Amino acid sequence: MKIVNIILSVVILLLAAASAVFSFFLFEKRAQMLSGWNKLAVAIQETSAALDKDSNTQVSKKLDAATVLNHENYGQLDENLKNLNEQAARMVQQRNELAQALHELGTIIQMQNLAAQPKFTAMSDYGAATKDVLAAAKVFRDRRDDLIRRISSSASILGVRVNQNDLASGNAAPVFQQIDNRIRFKLKQISVYQDTLRNIGRVVRVSSPDFSDNGYMGAANTITQGVNNLNNRMIQTERNYRNELEKVRNLTRQLSDRDGKIRNLNTTVGKQNQDIGKLRTILKLPEGPLPELWTDGCPEALRAVRGKVLYINTRYGFYVLDIGKETVVAQTVGNSKNKVRALLKSGMEVMVVRNMDTPEVKYVSRLKLTDVTAGNSVAEVVEGDKENPIEVGDSVCIAPAGGVKKALKK
């Protein structure tokens, strides 16, 4: 029994020692747990404070580590941590919305190689994806600014003053409307110019000018050349007009001078008419037009020529006539005579007749003058009758254009 008691005492002593050891370890564990709790509370408060920064929230004030998150308030822990959960959910929503906005921005600016939307929320990829979008946005902005500068420059060429800030802002519509109106005006102006140039082209004989982008310069040069040619012709015409006008002035002066001469001549003619009247009386000319006076070698003088055959050379077949260059014929004018020279020439033909001034007048032959001197001519036969040869003393006269019969009738 004593041994049992000893054993029980030993067991109880061992249990007591074990209890003391376990109590020590349990106390140490409790202390570690309280320290970890406090660290966790501080971390929660610091995390909440970090989330509050620049977020316009004050959740960290509701999660004080020393009071609200103290282990003694374990029963209110779920209620107190609700604010942190809500803040974290809002931050995640904000992150997702920003990521979606960046992705949509890349789409709007037509960014090439745009990262997928999950890349903008992934911790390992969002930085690079965001930088790519921002770089593309800068390129887009630079392209927009360059476009605005070019539009402003083009508007200035059109005569429209443009504020680049208006183009970059929401006030661009009135500016573009102003530019559109100016462009329409210029297009209408160009159309009017083209119609005008076409009309000018018709005047200068340039048909269907080509006013396309590739042809307008050539058409303008062609019309310009046509206008220059027309202008040169006009200048020449004006010069000719002035010359002709000067000629007209000269002719006017000449006419004036000649009018004076005509007046003088009229005076002279009046006197000569008086003299003619006296001569008409003296010459006993009948009233009416005065006969036209013959002149040397005129047809009437030739027709009045009469001559004779002086010599016949039968051996050589030539005939000598008593008519020549200086043979004189007379035109009866009243009771006077107008004497002129016949002026016979080689090559003329004469007619030989017999009994010329009698009813028995007879055609004998036709001769051609081969040599003509002052008073005589040598002739050869052109036409004749061997049975009725030419005789010395036969009459000769100029062969008329109407022929022998006509001459004989006369």
LUMLOPA-916862 format. One record per residue (C-alpha): x, y, z; residue in three letters; residue number from 1. Coordinates in Angstrom, 3 decimals, padded with zeros to 6 digits, always signed. Layout:
! residues N
<<X, Y, Z>, ALA, NUM>
...
This chain:
! residues 410
<<+000.000, +000.000, +000.000>, MET, 1>
<<+002.855, +002.199, +000.879>, LYS, 2>
<<+004.410, +001.553, -002.480>, ILE, 3>
<<+001.140, +002.492, -004.194>, VAL, 4>
<<+000.997, +005.712, -002.292>, ASN, 5>
<<+004.590, +006.437, -003.211>, ILE, 6>
<<+003.863, +005.765, -006.844>, ILE, 7>
<<+000.730, +007.941, -006.769>, LEU, 8>
<<+002.691, +010.708, -005.139>, SER, 9>
<<+005.353, +010.471, -007.813>, VAL, 10>
<<+002.729, +010.537, -010.546>, VAL, 11>
<<+001.002, +013.479, -008.984>, ILE, 12>
<<+004.330, +015.234, -008.675>, LEU, 13>
<<+005.115, +014.545, -012.344>, LEU, 14>
<<+001.691, +015.783, -013.420>, LEU, 15>
<<+002.133, +018.908, -011.376>, ALA, 16>
<<+005.513, +019.481, -012.965>, ALA, 17>
<<+004.043, +018.864, -016.432>, ALA, 18>
<<+001.174, +021.209, -015.663>, SER, 19>
<<+003.610, +023.881, -014.644>, ALA, 20>
<<+005.604, +023.354, -017.828>, VAL, 21>
<<+002.498, +023.450, -020.057>, PHE, 22>
<<+001.219, +026.516, -018.229>, SER, 23>
<<+004.538, +028.255, -018.948>, PHE, 24>
<<+004.412, +027.335, -022.639>, PHE, 25>
<<+000.732, +028.351, -022.841>, LEU, 26>
<<+001.548, +031.728, -021.321>, PHE, 27>
<<+004.409, +032.175, -023.812>, GLU, 28>
<<+002.097, +031.241, -026.692>, LYS, 29>
<<-000.528, +033.681, -025.451>, ARG, 30>
<<+002.056, +036.415, -025.348>, ALA, 31>
<<+003.136, +035.595, -028.906>, GLN, 32>
<<-000.484, +035.561, -030.049>, MET, 33>
<<-001.134, +038.956, -028.446>, LEU, 34>
<<+002.011, +040.344, -030.072>, SER, 35>
<<+000.940, +038.950, -033.469>, GLY, 36>
<<-002.571, +040.360, -032.953>, TRP, 37>
<<-001.161, +043.787, -032.231>, ASN, 38>
<<+001.123, +043.616, -035.284>, LYS, 39>
<<-001.800, +042.528, -037.434>, LEU, 40>
<<-003.939, +045.369, -036.073>, ALA, 41>
<<-001.147, +047.864, -036.822>, VAL, 42>
<<-000.743, +046.391, -040.329>, ALA, 43>
<<-004.487, +046.673, -040.920>, ILE, 44>
<<-004.471, +050.284, -039.764>, GLN, 45>
<<-001.402, +051.116, -041.883>, GLU, 46>
<<-002.920, +049.378, -044.928>, THR, 47>
<<-006.138, +051.328, -044.439>, SER, 48>
<<-004.147, +054.536, -044.069>, ALA, 49>
<<-002.287, +053.750, -047.295>, ALA, 50>
<<-005.603, +053.195, -049.027>, LEU, 51>
<<-006.927, +056.466, -047.557>, ASP, 52>
<<-004.005, +058.458, -048.988>, LYS, 53>
<<-005.135, +060.671, -051.924>, ASP, 54>
<<-008.440, +058.710, -051.955>, SER, 55>
<<-010.537, +061.227, -050.051>, ASN, 56>
<<-011.482, +058.517, -047.504>, THR, 57>
<<-010.892, +058.209, -043.675>, GLN, 58>
<<-011.367, +054.489, -043.039>, VAL, 59>
<<-008.069, +054.242, -041.107>, SER, 60>
<<-009.508, +056.460, -038.350>, LYS, 61>
<<-012.205, +053.857, -037.773>, LYS, 62>
<<-009.573, +051.090, -037.507>, LEU, 63>
<<-007.349, +052.326, -034.659>, ASP, 64>
<<-004.979, +049.489, -033.708>, ALA, 65>
<<-004.852, +050.373, -029.982>, ALA, 66>
<<-008.573, +050.635, -029.438>, THR, 67>
<<-010.844, +049.455, -032.195>, VAL, 68>
<<-008.674, +046.526, -033.231>, LEU, 69>
<<-007.565, +045.610, -029.654>, ASN, 70>
<<-007.914, +041.934, -028.836>, HIS, 71>
<<-010.307, +042.849, -026.098>, GLU, 72>
<<-012.772, +043.976, -028.840>, ASN, 73>
<<-012.663, +040.623, -030.574>, TYR, 74>
<<-016.441, +040.486, -030.556>, GLY, 75>
<<-016.718, +043.601, -032.718>, GLN, 76>
<<-013.914, +042.538, -035.092>, LEU, 77>
<<-016.193, +041.523, -037.968>, ASP, 78>
<<-018.138, +044.770, -037.750>, GLU, 79>
<<-014.971, +046.868, -037.533>, ASN, 80>
<<-013.213, +045.069, -040.438>, LEU, 81>
<<-016.317, +045.601, -042.631>, LYS, 82>
<<-015.119, +049.146, -043.416>, ASN, 83>
<<-011.742, +047.784, -044.622>, LEU, 84>
<<-013.448, +045.199, -046.806>, ASN, 85>
<<-015.662, +047.880, -048.356>, GLU, 86>
<<-012.641, +050.136, -048.942>, GLN, 87>
<<-010.696, +047.292, -050.554>, ALA, 88>
<<-013.701, +046.441, -052.770>, ALA, 89>
<<-013.979, +050.086, -053.871>, ARG, 90>
<<-010.247, +050.229, -054.595>, MET, 91>
<<-010.490, +047.062, -056.691>, VAL, 92>
<<-013.488, +048.523, -058.546>, GLN, 93>
<<-011.582, +051.762, -059.142>, GLN, 94>
<<-008.550, +049.778, -060.370>, ARG, 95>
<<-010.691, +047.767, -062.768>, ASN, 96>
<<-012.469, +050.864, -064.055>, GLU, 97>
<<-009.131, +052.626, -064.598>, LEU, 98>
<<-007.786, +049.557, -066.359>, ALA, 99>
<<-010.888, +049.439, -068.544>, GLN, 100>
<<-010.579, +053.189, -069.251>, ALA, 101>
<<-006.932, +052.783, -070.286>, LEU, 102>
<<-007.854, +049.880, -072.552>, HIS, 103>
<<-010.716, +051.858, -074.119>, GLU, 104>
<<-008.392, +054.848, -074.533>, LEU, 105>
<<-005.946, +052.658, -076.447>, GLY, 106>
<<-008.811, +051.476, -078.628>, THR, 107>
<<-010.064, +055.036, -079.247>, ILE, 108>
<<-006.639, +056.289, -080.349>, ILE, 109>
<<-006.335, +053.206, -082.585>, GLN, 110>
<<-003.269, +051.977, -080.745>, MET, 111>
<<-001.401, +049.146, -082.393>, GLN, 112>
<<-000.366, +046.109, -080.299>, ASN, 113>
<<-002.785, +047.126, -077.533>, LEU, 114>
<<-002.453, +044.803, -074.515>, ALA, 115>
<<-005.475, +042.769, -073.437>, ALA, 116>
<<-007.557, +044.296, -070.626>, GLN, 117>
<<-006.394, +041.757, -067.965>, PRO, 118>
<<-002.849, +043.024, -068.496>, LYS, 119>
<<-003.914, +046.370, -067.019>, PHE, 120>
<<-004.935, +044.730, -063.694>, THR, 121>
<<-002.156, +042.197, -063.428>, ALA, 122>
<<+000.530, +043.391, -060.956>, MET, 123>
<<+003.299, +042.059, -063.218>, SER, 124>
<<+002.031, +043.630, -066.456>, ASP, 125>
<<+000.020, +046.763, -065.676>, TYR, 126>
<<+003.060, +049.062, -065.598>, GLY, 127>
<<+004.272, +048.199, -069.100>, ALA, 128>
<<+000.734, +048.175, -070.509>, ALA, 129>
<<+000.046, +051.592, -068.977>, THR, 130>
<<+003.316, +053.053, -070.332>, LYS, 131>
<<+002.467, +051.779, -073.820>, ASP, 132>
<<-000.957, +053.450, -073.699>, VAL, 133>
<<+000.511, +056.717, -072.398>, LEU, 134>
<<+003.190, +056.663, -075.113>, ALA, 135>
<<+000.548, +056.014, -077.769>, ALA, 136>
<<-001.601, +058.801, -076.286>, ALA, 137>
<<+001.377, +061.182, -076.535>, LYS, 138>
<<+001.860, +060.192, -080.181>, VAL, 139>
<<-001.856, +060.736, -080.746>, PHE, 140>
<<-001.645, +064.124, -079.044>, ARG, 141>
<<+001.395, +065.114, -081.102>, ASP, 142>
<<-000.377, +063.984, -084.259>, ARG, 143>
<<-003.448, +065.970, -083.248>, ARG, 144>
<<-001.350, +069.057, -082.491>, ASP, 145>
<<+000.418, +068.722, -085.853>, ASP, 146>
<<-002.939, +068.338, -087.570>, LEU, 147>
<<-004.227, +071.438, -085.795>, ILE, 148>
<<-001.147, +073.387, -086.906>, ARG, 149>
<<-001.598, +072.190, -090.482>, ARG, 150>
<<-005.302, +073.066, -090.426>, ILE, 151>
<<-004.431, +076.491, -089.028>, SER, 152>
<<-001.800, +076.981, -091.749>, SER, 153>
<<-004.216, +075.857, -094.496>, SER, 154>
<<-006.921, +078.125, -093.079>, ALA, 155>
<<-004.454, +081.010, -093.110>, SER, 156>
<<-003.745, +080.317, -096.798>, ILE, 157>
<<-007.507, +080.475, -097.396>, LEU, 158>
<<-007.647, +083.800, -095.540>, GLY, 159>
<<-009.280, +082.441, -092.349>, VAL, 160>
<<-007.735, +083.367, -089.001>, ARG, 161>
<<-007.868, +080.347, -086.678>, VAL, 162>
<<-007.144, +080.095, -082.956>, ASN, 163>
<<-005.431, +076.748, -082.420>, GLN, 164>
<<-006.818, +076.578, -078.879>, ASN, 165>
<<-010.339, +076.658, -080.323>, ASP, 166>
<<-009.504, +073.700, -082.565>, LEU, 167>
<<-008.109, +071.765, -079.603>, ALA, 168>
<<-011.128, +072.549, -077.417>, SER, 169>
<<-014.813, +071.969, -077.785>, GLY, 170>
<<-015.231, +075.190, -079.812>, ASN, 171>
<<-013.890, +073.653, -083.040>, ALA, 172>
<<-017.265, +073.396, -084.819>, ALA, 173>
<<-017.631, +077.148, -085.566>, PRO, 174>
<<-014.014, +077.259, -086.759>, VAL, 175>
<<-014.527, +074.316, -089.137>, PHE, 176>
<<-017.769, +075.906, -090.329>, GLN, 177>
<<-015.859, +079.090, -091.121>, GLN, 178>
<<-013.206, +077.095, -093.004>, ILE, 179>
<<-015.911, +075.131, -094.882>, ASP, 180>
<<-017.630, +078.366, -095.907>, ASN, 181>
<<-014.323, +079.753, -097.141>, ARG, 182>
<<-013.572, +076.569, -099.100>, ILE, 183>
<<-017.045, +076.692, -100.708>, ARG, 184>
<<-016.437, +080.331, -101.627>, PHE, 185>
<<-013.049, +079.453, -103.129>, LYS, 186>
<<-014.549, +076.537, -105.067>, LEU, 187>
<<-017.256, +078.838, -106.421>, LYS, 188>
<<-014.595, +081.417, -107.225>, GLN, 189>
<<-012.532, +078.769, -109.044>, ILE, 190>
<<-015.636, +077.682, -110.967>, SER, 191>
<<-016.302, +081.293, -112.022>, VAL, 192>
<<-012.650, +081.689, -113.034>, TYR, 193>
<<-012.790, +078.476, -115.059>, GLN, 194>
<<-015.982, +079.575, -116.825>, ASP, 195>
<<-014.381, +082.934, -117.537>, THR, 196>
<<-011.243, +081.261, -118.866>, LEU, 197>
<<-013.369, +078.969, -121.039>, ARG, 198>
<<-015.113, +082.041, -122.496>, ASN, 199>
<<-011.737, +083.699, -123.061>, ILE, 200>
<<-010.547, +080.435, -124.617>, GLY, 201>
<<-013.449, +080.506, -127.062>, ARG, 202>
<<-012.527, +084.073, -128.008>, VAL, 203>
<<-008.871, +083.171, -128.574>, VAL, 204>
<<-009.882, +079.887, -130.260>, ARG, 205>
<<-008.721, +077.482, -127.529>, VAL, 206>
<<-011.340, +074.740, -127.480>, SER, 207>
<<-012.111, +072.552, -124.419>, SER, 208>
<<-009.327, +073.613, -122.018>, PRO, 209>
<<-008.427, +070.901, -119.481>, ASP, 210>
<<-008.723, +072.275, -115.917>, PHE, 211>
<<-007.981, +068.963, -114.178>, SER, 212>
<<-005.212, +068.738, -111.574>, ASP, 213>
<<-002.760, +067.569, -114.213>, ASN, 214>
<<-003.955, +069.779, -117.058>, GLY, 215>
<<-004.871, +073.165, -115.580>, TYR, 216>
<<-001.372, +074.637, -115.915>, MET, 217>
<<-001.108, +073.685, -119.573>, GLY, 218>
<<-004.621, +075.018, -120.223>, ALA, 219>
<<-003.784, +078.305, -118.481>, ALA, 220>
<<-000.556, +078.635, -120.498>, ASN, 221>
<<-002.391, +077.861, -123.743>, THR, 222>
<<-005.096, +080.456, -123.005>, ILE, 223>
<<-002.433, +082.962, -121.934>, THR, 224>
<<-000.576, +082.377, -125.202>, GLN, 225>
<<-003.837, +082.803, -127.097>, GLY, 226>
<<-004.551, +086.056, -125.251>, VAL, 227>
<<-001.012, +087.264, -125.966>, ASN, 228>
<<-001.454, +086.412, -129.629>, ASN, 229>
<<-004.792, +088.210, -129.683>, LEU, 230>
<<-003.232, +091.172, -127.897>, ASN, 231>
<<-000.395, +091.214, -130.411>, ASN, 232>
<<-002.914, +091.117, -133.239>, ARG, 233>
<<-004.854, +093.909, -131.567>, MET, 234>
<<-001.670, +095.951, -131.190>, ILE, 235>
<<-000.853, +095.277, -134.835>, GLN, 236>
<<-004.419, +096.161, -135.777>, THR, 237>
<<-004.165, +099.414, -133.817>, GLU, 238>
<<-000.849, +100.111, -135.516>, ARG, 239>
<<-002.391, +099.350, -138.897>, ASN, 240>
<<-005.384, +101.482, -137.965>, TYR, 241>
<<-003.115, +104.387, -137.097>, ARG, 242>
<<-001.213, +103.873, -140.343>, ASN, 243>
<<-004.438, +103.694, -142.318>, GLU, 244>
<<-005.736, +106.714, -140.430>, LEU, 245>
<<-002.584, +108.560, -141.373>, GLU, 246>
<<-003.087, +107.425, -144.950>, LYS, 247>
<<-006.664, +108.691, -144.789>, VAL, 248>
<<-005.376, +112.030, -143.499>, ARG, 249>
<<-002.839, +112.105, -146.299>, ASN, 250>
<<-005.515, +111.155, -148.811>, LEU, 251>
<<-007.783, +113.789, -147.325>, THR, 252>
<<-005.040, +116.346, -147.765>, ARG, 253>
<<-004.429, +115.026, -151.281>, GLN, 254>
<<-008.154, +115.195, -152.007>, LEU, 255>
<<-008.215, +118.699, -150.674>, SER, 256>
<<-005.275, +119.559, -152.903>, ASP, 257>
<<-006.890, +117.792, -155.822>, ARG, 258>
<<-010.184, +119.502, -155.103>, ASP, 259>
<<-008.290, +122.733, -155.500>, GLY, 260>
<<-006.716, +121.416, -158.679>, LYS, 261>
<<-010.140, +120.247, -159.882>, ILE, 262>
<<-011.539, +123.673, -159.234>, ARG, 263>
<<-008.670, +125.120, -161.184>, ASN, 264>
<<-009.157, +122.506, -163.896>, LEU, 265>
<<-012.870, +123.222, -163.961>, ASN, 266>
<<-012.001, +126.833, -164.509>, THR, 267>
<<-009.606, +125.787, -167.237>, THR, 268>
<<-012.196, +123.385, -168.698>, VAL, 269>
<<-014.730, +126.171, -168.707>, GLY, 270>
<<-012.347, +128.329, -170.663>, LYS, 271>
<<-011.477, +125.416, -172.953>, GLN, 272>
<<-015.174, +124.710, -173.521>, ASN, 273>
<<-015.518, +128.273, -174.566>, GLN, 274>
<<-012.562, +127.807, -176.912>, ASP, 275>
<<-014.068, +124.528, -178.175>, ILE, 276>
<<-017.287, +126.352, -178.882>, GLY, 277>
<<-015.389, +128.896, -180.880>, LYS, 278>
<<-013.448, +126.142, -182.704>, LEU, 279>
<<-016.683, +124.225, -183.370>, ARG, 280>
<<-017.989, +127.380, -185.022>, THR, 281>
<<-014.782, +127.919, -186.956>, ILE, 282>
<<-014.563, +124.238, -188.052>, LEU, 283>
<<-018.285, +124.125, -188.734>, LYS, 284>
<<-018.746, +121.021, -186.546>, LEU, 285>
<<-022.305, +119.905, -185.898>, PRO, 286>
<<-023.781, +120.065, -182.403>, GLU, 287>
<<-023.320, +117.001, -180.276>, GLY, 288>
<<-020.329, +115.054, -178.969>, PRO, 289>
<<-017.018, +115.890, -180.544>, LEU, 290>
<<-015.423, +113.091, -182.546>, PRO, 291>
<<-012.627, +111.207, -180.806>, GLU, 292>
<<-009.357, +112.323, -182.315>, LEU, 293>
<<-007.037, +109.710, -183.717>, TRP, 294>
<<-003.600, +109.195, -182.284>, THR, 295>
<<-000.417, +107.755, -183.803>, ASP, 296>
<<-000.793, +103.998, -184.379>, GLY, 297>
<<-004.429, +103.815, -183.221>, CYS, 298>
<<-006.684, +101.173, -184.863>, PRO, 299>
<<-008.612, +103.832, -186.743>, GLU, 300>
<<-005.387, +105.211, -188.198>, ALA, 301>
<<-004.308, +101.717, -189.296>, LEU, 302>
<<-007.645, +101.069, -190.963>, ARG, 303>
<<-007.249, +104.325, -192.911>, ALA, 304>
<<-003.885, +103.301, -194.403>, VAL, 305>
<<-003.925, +102.964, -198.213>, ARG, 306>
<<-000.929, +102.106, -200.369>, GLY, 307>
<<+000.291, +100.579, -203.613>, LYS, 308>
<<+002.503, +097.710, -204.689>, VAL, 309>
<<+005.668, +099.364, -206.042>, LEU, 310>
<<+007.856, +096.402, -206.902>, TYR, 311>
<<+007.590, +092.645, -207.259>, ILE, 312>
<<+010.575, +090.292, -206.988>, ASN, 313>
<<+009.343, +087.007, -208.410>, THR, 314>
<<+012.693, +085.312, -207.945>, ARG, 315>
<<+012.754, +085.722, -204.138>, TYR, 316>
<<+009.020, +086.183, -203.676>, GLY, 317>
<<+008.874, +089.553, -201.920>, PHE, 318>
<<+006.946, +092.713, -202.602>, TYR, 319>
<<+007.807, +096.352, -201.956>, VAL, 320>
<<+004.967, +098.609, -200.770>, LEU, 321>
<<+004.807, +102.392, -200.545>, ASP, 322>
<<+003.604, +102.414, -196.892>, ILE, 323>
<<+005.858, +102.450, -193.778>, GLY, 324>
<<+006.224, +103.561, -190.166>, LYS, 325>
<<+005.877, +107.234, -190.950>, GLU, 326>
<<+002.950, +106.873, -193.384>, THR, 327>
<<+000.488, +109.642, -192.530>, VAL, 328>
<<-003.289, +109.284, -192.572>, VAL, 329>
<<-005.833, +112.063, -192.105>, ALA, 330>
<<-008.982, +112.190, -189.961>, GLN, 331>
<<-011.656, +114.604, -191.231>, THR, 332>
<<-012.817, +116.847, -188.393>, VAL, 333>
<<-015.331, +119.389, -189.626>, GLY, 334>
<<-013.654, +121.291, -192.416>, ASN, 335>
<<-010.162, +120.384, -191.172>, SER, 336>
<<-007.875, +117.373, -191.120>, LYS, 337>
<<-006.235, +115.592, -188.122>, ASN, 338>
<<-003.058, +113.990, -189.463>, LYS, 339>
<<-001.446, +111.086, -187.538>, VAL, 340>
<<+001.175, +108.410, -188.253>, ARG, 341>
<<+000.159, +104.825, -188.940>, ALA, 342>
<<+003.231, +103.343, -187.144>, LEU, 343>
<<+003.244, +100.114, -189.143>, LEU, 344>
<<+005.269, +097.207, -187.659>, LYS, 345>
<<+006.766, +093.996, -188.912>, SER, 346>
<<+004.374, +091.095, -188.598>, GLY, 347>
<<+001.279, +093.098, -189.535>, MET, 348>
<<-000.792, +091.753, -192.390>, GLU, 349>
<<-002.068, +093.796, -195.333>, VAL, 350>
<<-004.681, +092.964, -197.919>, MET, 351>
<<-004.060, +093.355, -201.678>, VAL, 352>
<<-007.088, +094.373, -203.765>, VAL, 353>
<<-007.607, +095.518, -207.349>, ARG, 354>
<<-009.920, +098.287, -208.465>, ASN, 355>
<<-010.304, +099.253, -204.819>, MET, 356>
<<-012.456, +102.347, -205.153>, ASP, 357>
<<-014.681, +100.992, -207.938>, THR, 358>
<<-017.654, +098.690, -207.966>, PRO, 359>
<<-015.377, +096.059, -209.551>, GLU, 360>
<<-013.187, +095.832, -206.425>, VAL, 361>
<<-011.532, +092.426, -206.224>, LYS, 362>
<<-009.569, +090.659, -203.511>, TYR, 363>
<<-006.163, +089.491, -204.760>, VAL, 364>
<<-003.971, +088.353, -201.925>, SER, 365>
<<-002.833, +088.789, -198.283>, ARG, 366>
<<+000.700, +089.828, -197.374>, LEU, 367>
<<+002.692, +089.952, -194.105>, LYS, 368>
<<+005.118, +092.820, -193.529>, LEU, 369>
<<+008.637, +091.480, -192.922>, THR, 370>
<<+010.622, +094.697, -192.965>, ASP, 371>
<<+009.243, +098.192, -192.341>, VAL, 372>
<<+011.095, +101.462, -192.946>, THR, 373>
<<+009.903, +105.002, -192.592>, ALA, 374>
<<+008.189, +105.188, -195.999>, GLY, 375>
<<+008.229, +101.647, -197.416>, ASN, 376>
<<+007.677, +098.038, -196.431>, SER, 377>
<<+008.795, +094.639, -197.671>, VAL, 378>
<<+006.175, +091.900, -197.549>, ALA, 379>
<<+005.722, +088.233, -198.410>, GLU, 380>
<<+002.622, +086.307, -199.467>, VAL, 381>
<<+000.499, +084.732, -196.770>, VAL, 382>
<<-002.480, +083.892, -198.923>, GLU, 383>
<<-003.056, +084.284, -202.682>, GLY, 384>
<<-004.270, +082.877, -206.013>, ASP, 385>
<<-001.648, +081.830, -208.609>, LYS, 386>
<<-004.155, +082.381, -211.374>, GLU, 387>
<<-004.662, +085.912, -210.127>, ASN, 388>
<<-001.148, +087.105, -209.183>, PRO, 389>
<<-000.325, +090.421, -207.573>, ILE, 390>
<<+000.498, +093.221, -210.017>, GLU, 391>
<<+002.400, +096.428, -209.606>, VAL, 392>
<<-000.128, +099.177, -208.843>, GLY, 393>
<<-002.502, +096.966, -206.889>, ASP, 394>
<<-003.887, +098.669, -203.765>, SER, 395>
<<-002.978, +097.572, -200.213>, VAL, 396>
<<-004.678, +098.194, -196.883>, CYS, 397>
<<-004.445, +096.777, -193.360>, ILE, 398>
<<-006.224, +093.392, -193.136>, ALA, 399>
<<-009.159, +093.827, -190.756>, PRO, 400>
<<-009.898, +091.429, -187.880>, ALA, 401>
<<-013.302, +090.598, -189.454>, GLY, 402>
<<-011.696, +089.179, -192.626>, GLY, 403>
<<-011.605, +090.027, -196.316>, VAL, 404>
<<-015.336, +089.945, -196.958>, LYS, 405>
<<-015.969, +092.448, -194.228>, LYS, 406>
<<-013.294, +094.738, -195.680>, ALA, 407>
<<-014.698, +094.481, -199.205>, LEU, 408>
<<-018.207, +095.287, -198.005>, LYS, 409>
<<-016.825, +098.472, -196.591>, LYS, 410>
